[in-house]
Amino acid sequence: MRFKQIRLPKGYHFKITRNAGCKGECCHEYLSHRIELMDGNVWVGRIDLHLKSPNAQGIKWFETHSNLGDIYRNRKLGALLYAKAAQWCLRQGYRVSSSTSPSPDAQRVWNGKTIRKYVRIIRRPSCLGTTQYHCYCKHVQP
């Protein structure tokens, strides 16, 4: 799979970690991976990826939960963080979606143009009657 490369502002970088306590199937509903955005050594924000139970077709997937520092909001950094998380999951062979009840700030990111430059987003009703956002590979020309 080829994805459009995510370009961060100068000095920013991503850090991807796996939860040390998670071993395969035991981590349903728990933090499995974390993707953090750093400005040098300063924490900017994170996406927590929760491994969910396989669906009816046996497909494993992650649900996203995010947190972004207040001073870093409205700079498109949250959208780039979500895009990185979505691309990482898709590269690993997992499906990825928003939480079943995303916050208004998260909805603004999912509905925005920035994240759609990197992944294809489809909105579907969730089991809670809210909107859930699902990411798919956006094919890039070689």
Buried (B, 14 or more C-beta within 10 A) or exposed (E): EEBBEBEBEEEBEBEEEEBEEBEEEEBEEEBBBBBBBBBEEEEBBBBBBBBBEEEEEEEBBBBBBBEBBEEBEEEBBBBBBBBBBBBBBBEEEBBBBBBBBBEEEBBEBBBBEBBBEBBEBEEEEBEEEEBBBBBEBBEEEE
